[in-house]
Amino acid sequence: MRRMSAKQFIERYRAGDREFTGANLSGANLQAATLNAAVLNWANLRAANLYGADLQGAKLRGADLSGADLRRADLRAACLDSANLTAALVTSEQLALAASLRDAVIPAESPAGDNGDELEGAYLVGAHLDGEDLTDKELRGADLRGAHLRKANLRGCDLEGADLQEADLRETDLREAHLSQADLRWTKMGSADLRSADLHRANLRGADLFLANLTDANLRKASLRRADLRGVDMRGANLRKVDLRRANLRMQANLEGANLRGARLGGARLGGANLRGADLRDTTFGGAKLGKTDFTGADLRGAKVTARQLSKAASLEDVKMPDGIDSV
């Protein structure tokens, strides 16, 4: 569409027109304009002045809002799916009120407001945040399903109860992040750094954690059922009462010194895993594959495991055996 002046746009809106799909309003001065319910899908609003504008309920799907001034703009119930907000002046608080941000490219920082670190409960489904710095952000309960966060910095970020189903967190820095009760089902977390992260009661069913670092992480009562944990580093991790049924822990997964007391390992593949010095008391191993697993110095008292399973292990030196199994 040919470029439209701010005056023409406002006049048409006041005359009752609401359809402005594809309009070219780049750099337009629309400060404090009333534009609620306007249809601006795929519109060019690059560097536009929308300070204090009423965009309540507006449709901005695919709109280019890069560099736009949206300070104090009302974005309640606005649709921003696939919108480009790169370098836009907008607060996290404003974005949290939008109806939808699916696949939107949003700025990591929020220089326009005082609550830039708060995105609690925000709707960020499919948001493109690859490589962004979100250190210490408040994202409790945020909807980040399918979000792109590869190589992002989420160190110390509060994601308690957040929905991260099928999100891309590969090579992401999640050190000391708070992910308790987060939904991480089928999430891609290959080579992610989760050292000392809190994943208490998190749902990681089917998650891809290939070569991830979970050293000293808290995974107490978490679900890792069917998770890909090949080559994972879980030294010293708290895995007490964790669900690891049918999880893949091959390729020398390192669980040395980990607390797995009361864990469920039914059907898990532990071939070649390092369980040296691990606390495996009261652990259930029904159907687990233990070929070439190193149990040196581990505590297996009270564990439900058969002598036949243990006969496949690489080492049982100095192991505290469960009742009924004196030696293998």
Buried (B, 14 or more C-beta within 10 A) or exposed (E): EEEBEBEEBBEBBEEEEBEBBEBBBBBBBBBEBBBBBBBBBBBBBBBBBBBBBBBBBBBBBBBBBBBBBBBBBBBBBBBBBBBBBBBBBBBBBBBBBBBBBBBBBBBBEBEBBEBBBBBBBBBBBBBBBBBBBBBBBBBBBBBBBBBBBBBBBBBBBBBBBBBBBBBBBBBBBBBBBBBBBBBBBBBBBBBBBBBBBBBBBBBBBBBBBBBBBBBBBBBBBBBBBBBBBBBBBBBBBBBBBBBBBBBBBBBBBBBBBBBBBBBBBBBBBBBBBBBBBBBBBBBBBBEBBBBBBBBBBBBBBBBBBBEEBBEBBBBBEEBBBBEEBEEB
